[in-house]
């Protein structure tokens, strides 16, 4: 396995990697000249034709790591009406599928890449019409793709490249059998690329069934965050959280802010509260239908909405450039979700800020985050709603944990070999 590296920009250029002029021109239009670590390590493997299993968080540039070489390859081939797809990309969510679709169009605009997104929540007929017109890339969620395969509206017989994006999340969402069945419909020989934020036993088992002699790359492993994210915790009583959030959003540098809550009802409440206070905001969570979620995300991407309030279930499907701040209105119970949340900012080497609002109710979750990161978040007390009570409660919890460890009580007492 390749050595793990933090998310830093490379001295290598995309031209050094051997891309054609149309691809380099599209990248220049996007302002990209140097690949990120995952791109620098993965692109040569993809270009070589080998299977790849890569551990990389969203926000590391992994989408370009697999789309750029394939766009460049397919751009040299003849295209005609009615062409069946050569590339199949499977993703866990509609939002992620849509963003991959947009990336392909963006990077492939000078070679006329043709892409169709096949997801649920929208009419299948439009997707079928686009497929019949001819396509190079199909980006799909498992459920809708299986539906169209069973209706014989999708032909995978010419697919040469199979990509599984966020494989761990697809397994978490119960798609394991669907993914395996779809993979069986894609002919061999083929090139199979698998990307996952975590490399669990389940992901490795899936990979072993669909890949052959895969090369491995690991960049920015789980439980790490980019060095260019300023992580801050603010202590506040629960009743003052709305006021502190409003105060934070008054800053000129918070024009593109993502706010996370742990519950759908709170997300909707916060969005409504901000609107009443003159802040343009939208909520996005699983109770919203696909059209509502996509419209909210599009307005946020276009800058028409200043604040997007989201829940964890859609966190990893949000891939928007230029997010300056992530605010954890509620800290997540699952500490891994903290890493996924704040990974929405500081993309491609940019700087970002992650602020966590901690009330008494959040202390246990904050402790979980700090244990996962193996570091304490920077405490910011110079704010109008600072709570000494909450800060003191956190200090007491830490002191009690240290005391338990010293006396050998509880799970924190360490290995018996060190006692």
BELFENNOR-V233527 format. One record per pair of residues at least 12 apart in sequence whose C-alpha atoms are under 8 Angstrom apart, sorted by sequence separation. I is the first residue (numbers start at 1). GAP is how many residues later the second one is. D is the distance in whole Angstrom. If there is no record, write none. Layout:
i->I gap->GAP d->D
i->I gap->GAP d->D
This chain:
i->42 gap->12 d->8
i->271 gap->12 d->6
i->284 gap->12 d->7
i->296 gap->12 d->8
i->342 gap->12 d->6
i->194 gap->13 d->7
i->283 gap->13 d->7
i->284 gap->13 d->8
i->101 gap->14 d->7
i->116 gap->14 d->7
i->282 gap->14 d->6
i->101 gap->15 d->7
i->116 gap->15 d->7
i->268 gap->15 d->6
i->326 gap->15 d->7
i->101 gap->16 d->7
i->267 gap->16 d->6
i->326 gap->16 d->6
i->267 gap->17 d->8
i->38 gap->18 d->7
i->192 gap->18 d->7
i->267 gap->18 d->8
i->326 gap->18 d->7
i->14 gap->19 d->6
i->98 gap->19 d->7
i->116 gap->19 d->7
i->192 gap->19 d->6
i->301 gap->19 d->6
i->326 gap->19 d->7
i->13 gap->20 d->6
i->14 gap->20 d->6
i->46 gap->20 d->7
i->97 gap->20 d->7
i->114 gap->20 d->8
i->115 gap->20 d->6
i->118 gap->20 d->7
i->191 gap->20 d->8
i->301 gap->20 d->8
i->325 gap->20 d->6
i->13 gap->21 d->4
i->14 gap->21 d->6
i->114 gap->21 d->5
i->115 gap->21 d->6
i->116 gap->21 d->6
i->117 gap->21 d->6
i->118 gap->21 d->6
i->119 gap->21 d->6
i->120 gap->21 d->8
i->162 gap->21 d->8
i->264 gap->21 d->6
i->323 gap->21 d->7
i->324 gap->21 d->6
i->12 gap->22 d->6
i->13 gap->22 d->6
i->38 gap->22 d->7
i->39 gap->22 d->7
i->43 gap->22 d->5
i->47 gap->22 d->6
i->97 gap->22 d->8
i->114 gap->22 d->5
i->115 gap->22 d->5
i->116 gap->22 d->5
i->117 gap->22 d->5
i->118 gap->22 d->5
i->119 gap->22 d->5
i->264 gap->22 d->8
i->323 gap->22 d->5
i->324 gap->22 d->7
i->11 gap->23 d->7
i->12 gap->23 d->7
i->17 gap->23 d->8
i->37 gap->23 d->8
i->38 gap->23 d->7
i->39 gap->23 d->6
i->42 gap->23 d->6
i->43 gap->23 d->7
i->46 gap->23 d->7
i->113 gap->23 d->7
i->114 gap->23 d->6
i->115 gap->23 d->6
i->116 gap->23 d->6
i->117 gap->23 d->6
i->118 gap->23 d->7
i->120 gap->23 d->7
i->131 gap->23 d->7
i->198 gap->23 d->7
i->264 gap->23 d->7
i->282 gap->23 d->7
i->322 gap->23 d->7
i->323 gap->23 d->7
i->10 gap->24 d->6
i->36 gap->24 d->7
i->38 gap->24 d->6
i->42 gap->24 d->8
i->113 gap->24 d->8
i->115 gap->24 d->7
i->119 gap->24 d->8
i->120 gap->24 d->5
i->162 gap->24 d->8
i->197 gap->24 d->7
i->198 gap->24 d->6
i->280 gap->24 d->8
i->281 gap->24 d->6
i->284 gap->24 d->7
i->316 gap->24 d->6
i->320 gap->24 d->7
i->321 gap->24 d->8
i->322 gap->24 d->8
i->9 gap->25 d->7
i->10 gap->25 d->6
i->36 gap->25 d->6
i->39 gap->25 d->7
i->40 gap->25 d->8
i->43 gap->25 d->8
i->94 gap->25 d->6
i->119 gap->25 d->5
i->128 gap->25 d->7
i->197 gap->25 d->6
i->280 gap->25 d->5
i->281 gap->25 d->6
i->282 gap->25 d->7
i->283 gap->25 d->6
i->284 gap->25 d->6
i->285 gap->25 d->6
i->312 gap->25 d->7
i->315 gap->25 d->7
i->316 gap->25 d->7
i->319 gap->25 d->7
i->322 gap->25 d->7
i->331 gap->25 d->7
i->9 gap->26 d->7
i->10 gap->26 d->6
i->17 gap->26 d->8
i->39 gap->26 d->5
i->43 gap->26 d->7
i->94 gap->26 d->7
i->118 gap->26 d->6
i->119 gap->26 d->7
i->128 gap->26 d->8
i->180 gap->26 d->8
i->280 gap->26 d->6
i->281 gap->26 d->5
i->282 gap->26 d->5
i->283 gap->26 d->5
i->284 gap->26 d->5
i->285 gap->26 d->6
i->315 gap->26 d->6
i->318 gap->26 d->7
i->321 gap->26 d->7
i->328 gap->26 d->8
i->330 gap->26 d->7
i->331 gap->26 d->7
i->9 gap->27 d->5
i->10 gap->27 d->7
i->17 gap->27 d->7
i->38 gap->27 d->7
i->118 gap->27 d->6
i->159 gap->27 d->6
i->160 gap->27 d->8
i->167 gap->27 d->7
i->169 gap->27 d->8
i->183 gap->27 d->7
i->279 gap->27 d->7
i->280 gap->27 d->6
i->281 gap->27 d->6
i->282 gap->27 d->6
i->283 gap->27 d->6
i->284 gap->27 d->7
i->286 gap->27 d->7
i->324 gap->27 d->7
i->325 gap->27 d->6
i->326 gap->27 d->6
i->327 gap->27 d->6
i->328 gap->27 d->6
i->329 gap->27 d->6
i->330 gap->27 d->7
i->331 gap->27 d->7
i->8 gap->28 d->6
i->9 gap->28 d->7
i->12 gap->28 d->8
i->157 gap->28 d->8
i->159 gap->28 d->7
i->160 gap->28 d->8
i->162 gap->28 d->7
i->164 gap->28 d->8
i->166 gap->28 d->8
i->167 gap->28 d->6
i->168 gap->28 d->6
i->242 gap->28 d->8
i->246 gap->28 d->7
i->279 gap->28 d->8
i->281 gap->28 d->7
i->285 gap->28 d->7
i->286 gap->28 d->7
i->324 gap->28 d->5
i->325 gap->28 d->5
i->326 gap->28 d->5
i->327 gap->28 d->5
i->328 gap->28 d->5
i->329 gap->28 d->5
i->330 gap->28 d->7
i->7 gap->29 d->7
i->8 gap->29 d->7
i->156 gap->29 d->7
i->157 gap->29 d->6
i->158 gap->29 d->8
i->160 gap->29 d->8
i->161 gap->29 d->6
i->162 gap->29 d->6
i->163 gap->29 d->6
i->164 gap->29 d->6
i->165 gap->29 d->6
i->166 gap->29 d->6
i->167 gap->29 d->5
i->168 gap->29 d->7
i->285 gap->29 d->6
i->312 gap->29 d->7
i->323 gap->29 d->7
i->324 gap->29 d->6
i->325 gap->29 d->6
i->326 gap->29 d->6
i->327 gap->29 d->6
i->328 gap->29 d->6
i->329 gap->29 d->8
i->7 gap->30 d->6
i->10 gap->30 d->8
i->156 gap->30 d->6
i->157 gap->30 d->6
i->160 gap->30 d->5
i->161 gap->30 d->5
i->162 gap->30 d->5
i->163 gap->30 d->5
i->164 gap->30 d->5
i->165 gap->30 d->5
i->166 gap->30 d->5
i->167 gap->30 d->8
i->168 gap->30 d->6
i->176 gap->30 d->8
i->180 gap->30 d->8
i->284 gap->30 d->8
i->325 gap->30 d->8
i->327 gap->30 d->8
i->335 gap->30 d->7
i->360 gap->30 d->6
i->363 gap->30 d->8
i->6 gap->31 d->8
i->156 gap->31 d->8
i->159 gap->31 d->8
i->160 gap->31 d->6
i->161 gap->31 d->6
i->162 gap->31 d->6
i->163 gap->31 d->6
i->164 gap->31 d->6
i->165 gap->31 d->7
i->166 gap->31 d->6
i->168 gap->31 d->7
i->171 gap->31 d->8
i->242 gap->31 d->8
i->331 gap->31 d->6
i->334 gap->31 d->8
i->338 gap->31 d->7
i->359 gap->31 d->6
i->363 gap->31 d->6
i->5 gap->32 d->7
i->146 gap->32 d->8
i->161 gap->32 d->8
i->163 gap->32 d->8
i->168 gap->32 d->7
i->171 gap->32 d->8
i->330 gap->32 d->7
i->333 gap->32 d->5
i->358 gap->32 d->8
i->71 gap->33 d->7
i->75 gap->33 d->8
i->142 gap->33 d->7
i->332 gap->33 d->6
i->335 gap->33 d->6
i->336 gap->33 d->8
i->360 gap->33 d->7
i->168 gap->34 d->8
i->331 gap->34 d->6
i->334 gap->34 d->8
i->335 gap->34 d->5
i->143 gap->35 d->8
i->168 gap->35 d->6
i->331 gap->35 d->7
i->333 gap->35 d->8
i->68 gap->36 d->8
i->71 gap->36 d->8
i->72 gap->36 d->8
i->75 gap->36 d->5
i->142 gap->36 d->6
i->146 gap->36 d->7
i->167 gap->36 d->7
i->336 gap->36 d->8
i->63 gap->37 d->7
i->67 gap->37 d->7
i->71 gap->37 d->6
i->75 gap->37 d->7
i->142 gap->37 d->7
i->271 gap->37 d->8
i->335 gap->37 d->7
i->75 gap->38 d->7
i->101 gap->38 d->7
i->271 gap->38 d->6
i->64 gap->39 d->8
i->68 gap->39 d->7
i->74 gap->39 d->8
i->100 gap->39 d->7
i->270 gap->39 d->7
i->63 gap->40 d->8
i->71 gap->40 d->8
i->142 gap->40 d->8
i->268 gap->41 d->8
i->71 gap->42 d->7
i->97 gap->42 d->6
i->267 gap->42 d->6
i->97 gap->43 d->6
i->267 gap->43 d->6
i->97 gap->44 d->7
i->256 gap->44 d->8
i->267 gap->44 d->7
i->23 gap->45 d->8
i->94 gap->46 d->8
i->264 gap->46 d->8
i->84 gap->47 d->7
i->94 gap->47 d->7
i->256 gap->47 d->7
i->264 gap->47 d->6
i->89 gap->48 d->8
i->91 gap->48 d->7
i->93 gap->48 d->6
i->259 gap->48 d->7
i->261 gap->48 d->7
i->263 gap->48 d->6
i->23 gap->49 d->7
i->82 gap->49 d->8
i->83 gap->49 d->8
i->85 gap->49 d->8
i->86 gap->49 d->8
i->87 gap->49 d->6
i->88 gap->49 d->6
i->89 gap->49 d->6
i->90 gap->49 d->6
i->91 gap->49 d->6
i->92 gap->49 d->6
i->257 gap->49 d->6
i->258 gap->49 d->6
i->259 gap->49 d->6
i->260 gap->49 d->6
i->261 gap->49 d->6
i->262 gap->49 d->6
i->19 gap->50 d->8
i->82 gap->50 d->5
i->83 gap->50 d->7
i->84 gap->50 d->6
i->85 gap->50 d->5
i->86 gap->50 d->5
i->87 gap->50 d->5
i->88 gap->50 d->5
i->89 gap->50 d->5
i->90 gap->50 d->5
i->91 gap->50 d->5
i->92 gap->50 d->7
i->256 gap->50 d->5
i->257 gap->50 d->5
i->258 gap->50 d->5
i->259 gap->50 d->5
i->260 gap->50 d->5
i->261 gap->50 d->5
i->262 gap->50 d->7
i->81 gap->51 d->8
i->82 gap->51 d->5
i->83 gap->51 d->4
i->84 gap->51 d->6
i->85 gap->51 d->5
i->86 gap->51 d->6
i->87 gap->51 d->6
i->88 gap->51 d->6
i->89 gap->51 d->6
i->90 gap->51 d->6
i->91 gap->51 d->7
i->255 gap->51 d->5
i->256 gap->51 d->6
i->257 gap->51 d->7
i->258 gap->51 d->6
i->259 gap->51 d->6
i->260 gap->51 d->6
i->261 gap->51 d->7
i->20 gap->52 d->7
i->81 gap->52 d->5
i->82 gap->52 d->4
i->83 gap->52 d->6
i->84 gap->52 d->7
i->85 gap->52 d->6
i->88 gap->52 d->8
i->90 gap->52 d->7
i->254 gap->52 d->8
i->255 gap->52 d->8
i->258 gap->52 d->7
i->260 gap->52 d->7
i->7 gap->53 d->7
i->19 gap->53 d->7
i->81 gap->53 d->5
i->82 gap->53 d->7
i->83 gap->53 d->7
i->85 gap->53 d->6
i->80 gap->54 d->7
i->74 gap->62 d->8
i->258 gap->65 d->7
i->256 gap->66 d->7
i->257 gap->66 d->6
i->260 gap->66 d->8
i->256 gap->67 d->5
i->257 gap->67 d->6
i->258 gap->67 d->6
i->259 gap->67 d->6
i->260 gap->67 d->6
i->261 gap->67 d->7
i->256 gap->68 d->6
i->257 gap->68 d->5
i->258 gap->68 d->5
i->259 gap->68 d->5
i->260 gap->68 d->5
i->261 gap->68 d->5
i->262 gap->68 d->6
i->255 gap->69 d->7
i->256 gap->69 d->7
i->257 gap->69 d->6
i->258 gap->69 d->6
i->259 gap->69 d->6
i->260 gap->69 d->6
i->261 gap->69 d->5
i->262 gap->69 d->7
i->85 gap->70 d->7
i->86 gap->70 d->8
i->254 gap->70 d->6
i->257 gap->70 d->7
i->259 gap->70 d->6
i->260 gap->70 d->7
i->261 gap->70 d->7
i->262 gap->70 d->6
i->84 gap->71 d->6
i->85 gap->71 d->7
i->88 gap->71 d->7
i->253 gap->71 d->7
i->254 gap->71 d->6
i->261 gap->71 d->8
i->84 gap->72 d->7
i->86 gap->72 d->6
i->87 gap->72 d->5
i->90 gap->72 d->8
i->84 gap->73 d->8
i->85 gap->73 d->6
i->86 gap->73 d->4
i->87 gap->73 d->6
i->88 gap->73 d->6
i->89 gap->73 d->6
i->90 gap->73 d->6
i->91 gap->73 d->6
i->92 gap->73 d->8
i->84 gap->74 d->7
i->85 gap->74 d->6
i->86 gap->74 d->5
i->87 gap->74 d->5
i->88 gap->74 d->5
i->89 gap->74 d->5
i->90 gap->74 d->5
i->91 gap->74 d->5
i->92 gap->74 d->7
i->84 gap->75 d->8
i->86 gap->75 d->6
i->87 gap->75 d->6
i->88 gap->75 d->6
i->89 gap->75 d->6
i->90 gap->75 d->6
i->91 gap->75 d->7
i->92 gap->75 d->8
i->87 gap->76 d->8
i->89 gap->76 d->7
i->91 gap->76 d->8
i->92 gap->77 d->6
i->92 gap->78 d->5
i->91 gap->79 d->7
i->26 gap->80 d->7
i->27 gap->80 d->6
i->26 gap->81 d->5
i->92 gap->81 d->8
i->260 gap->81 d->7
i->26 gap->82 d->7
i->26 gap->83 d->7
i->23 gap->84 d->6
i->26 gap->84 d->7
i->245 gap->84 d->8
i->23 gap->85 d->7
i->25 gap->85 d->8
i->22 gap->86 d->8
i->23 gap->87 d->7
i->22 gap->88 d->5
i->23 gap->88 d->8
i->241 gap->88 d->7
i->22 gap->89 d->7
i->223 gap->113 d->7
i->222 gap->114 d->8
i->225 gap->114 d->6
i->224 gap->115 d->7
i->223 gap->116 d->6
i->229 gap->116 d->7
i->241 gap->116 d->7
i->222 gap->117 d->8
i->225 gap->117 d->8
i->226 gap->117 d->8
i->229 gap->117 d->6
i->225 gap->118 d->7
i->228 gap->118 d->6
i->226 gap->120 d->7
i->228 gap->121 d->7
i->230 gap->121 d->8
i->232 gap->121 d->8
i->234 gap->121 d->7
i->236 gap->121 d->7
i->237 gap->121 d->8
i->238 gap->121 d->5
i->228 gap->122 d->7
i->229 gap->122 d->6
i->230 gap->122 d->6
i->231 gap->122 d->6
i->232 gap->122 d->6
i->233 gap->122 d->6
i->234 gap->122 d->6
i->235 gap->122 d->6
i->236 gap->122 d->6
i->237 gap->122 d->5
i->238 gap->122 d->8
i->228 gap->123 d->5
i->229 gap->123 d->5
i->230 gap->123 d->5
i->231 gap->123 d->5
i->232 gap->123 d->5
i->233 gap->123 d->5
i->234 gap->123 d->5
i->235 gap->123 d->5
i->236 gap->123 d->5
i->237 gap->123 d->7
i->238 gap->123 d->8
i->228 gap->124 d->6
i->229 gap->124 d->5
i->230 gap->124 d->6
i->231 gap->124 d->6
i->232 gap->124 d->6
i->233 gap->124 d->6
i->234 gap->124 d->6
i->235 gap->124 d->6
i->229 gap->125 d->7
i->231 gap->125 d->8
i->233 gap->125 d->7
i->66 gap->127 d->8
i->62 gap->133 d->8
i->54 gap->139 d->8
i->56 gap->139 d->7
i->57 gap->139 d->7
i->58 gap->139 d->7
i->51 gap->140 d->5
i->52 gap->140 d->7
i->53 gap->140 d->6
i->54 gap->140 d->6
i->55 gap->140 d->6
i->56 gap->140 d->6
i->57 gap->140 d->5
i->244 gap->140 d->8
i->50 gap->141 d->6
i->51 gap->141 d->5
i->52 gap->141 d->5
i->53 gap->141 d->5
i->54 gap->141 d->5
i->55 gap->141 d->5
i->56 gap->141 d->5
i->244 gap->141 d->6
i->49 gap->142 d->6
i->50 gap->142 d->8
i->51 gap->142 d->6
i->52 gap->142 d->6
i->53 gap->142 d->6
i->54 gap->142 d->6
i->55 gap->142 d->5
i->56 gap->142 d->8
i->243 gap->142 d->8
i->53 gap->143 d->8
i->55 gap->143 d->6
i->55 gap->144 d->6
i->233 gap->144 d->6
i->232 gap->145 d->6
i->233 gap->145 d->6
i->234 gap->145 d->6
i->235 gap->145 d->8
i->240 gap->145 d->7
i->231 gap->146 d->6
i->232 gap->146 d->5
i->233 gap->146 d->5
i->234 gap->146 d->5
i->235 gap->146 d->7
i->46 gap->147 d->8
i->231 gap->147 d->6
i->232 gap->147 d->6
i->233 gap->147 d->6
i->234 gap->147 d->6
i->232 gap->148 d->6
i->237 gap->148 d->8
i->223 gap->149 d->6
i->224 gap->149 d->6
i->234 gap->149 d->8
i->236 gap->149 d->6
i->237 gap->149 d->8
i->223 gap->150 d->6
i->235 gap->150 d->8
i->236 gap->150 d->5
i->237 gap->150 d->6
i->235 gap->151 d->5
i->236 gap->151 d->5
i->234 gap->152 d->7
i->235 gap->152 d->5
i->235 gap->153 d->8
i->237 gap->153 d->7
i->53 gap->154 d->7
i->236 gap->154 d->7
i->235 gap->155 d->6
i->235 gap->156 d->6
i->51 gap->160 d->6
i->60 gap->160 d->8
i->51 gap->161 d->7
i->53 gap->161 d->6
i->51 gap->162 d->7
i->52 gap->162 d->5
i->53 gap->162 d->6
i->54 gap->162 d->6
i->55 gap->162 d->6
i->56 gap->162 d->6
i->57 gap->162 d->8
i->50 gap->163 d->8
i->51 gap->163 d->4
i->52 gap->163 d->5
i->53 gap->163 d->5
i->54 gap->163 d->5
i->55 gap->163 d->5
i->56 gap->163 d->5
i->57 gap->163 d->7
i->50 gap->164 d->7
i->51 gap->164 d->6
i->52 gap->164 d->6
i->53 gap->164 d->7
i->54 gap->164 d->6
i->55 gap->164 d->6
i->56 gap->164 d->6
i->57 gap->164 d->7
i->50 gap->165 d->7
i->52 gap->165 d->8
i->54 gap->165 d->8
i->55 gap->165 d->8
i->56 gap->165 d->7
i->57 gap->165 d->7
i->55 gap->166 d->7
i->121 gap->168 d->7
i->122 gap->168 d->7
i->121 gap->169 d->5
i->122 gap->169 d->8
i->45 gap->170 d->8
i->121 gap->170 d->8
i->42 gap->175 d->7
i->41 gap->176 d->7
i->38 gap->179 d->8
i->38 gap->180 d->8
i->38 gap->181 d->6
i->37 gap->182 d->7
i->94 gap->196 d->8
i->95 gap->199 d->7
i->7 gap->212 d->7
i->4 gap->213 d->8
i->5 gap->213 d->8
i->6 gap->213 d->6
i->7 gap->213 d->6
i->1 gap->214 d->7
i->2 gap->214 d->6
i->3 gap->214 d->8
i->4 gap->214 d->5
i->5 gap->214 d->5
i->6 gap->214 d->5
i->1 gap->215 d->5
i->2 gap->215 d->5
i->3 gap->215 d->7
i->4 gap->215 d->5
i->5 gap->215 d->6
i->1 gap->216 d->6
i->2 gap->216 d->6
i->3 gap->216 d->8
i->4 gap->216 d->6
i->1 gap->217 d->7
i->4 gap->217 d->7
i->7 gap->219 d->6
i->95 gap->219 d->8
i->6 gap->220 d->7
i->7 gap->220 d->8
i->96 gap->220 d->8
i->99 gap->220 d->7
i->6 gap->221 d->8
i->96 gap->221 d->5
i->95 gap->222 d->5
i->96 gap->222 d->7
i->94 gap->223 d->8
i->95 gap->223 d->7
i->96 gap->223 d->7
i->93 gap->224 d->6
i->58 gap->258 d->7
i->59 gap->260 d->7
i->58 gap->261 d->8
i->58 gap->282 d->8
i->57 gap->283 d->8
i->59 gap->284 d->6
i->58 gap->285 d->7
i->59 gap->285 d->6
i->57 gap->286 d->8
i->58 gap->286 d->8
i->59 gap->286 d->8
i->60 gap->287 d->7
i->61 gap->287 d->7
i->59 gap->288 d->6
i->60 gap->288 d->7
i->59 gap->289 d->7
i->36 gap->312 d->7
i->9 gap->339 d->7
i->8 gap->340 d->8
i->9 gap->340 d->6
i->8 gap->341 d->6
i->7 gap->342 d->7
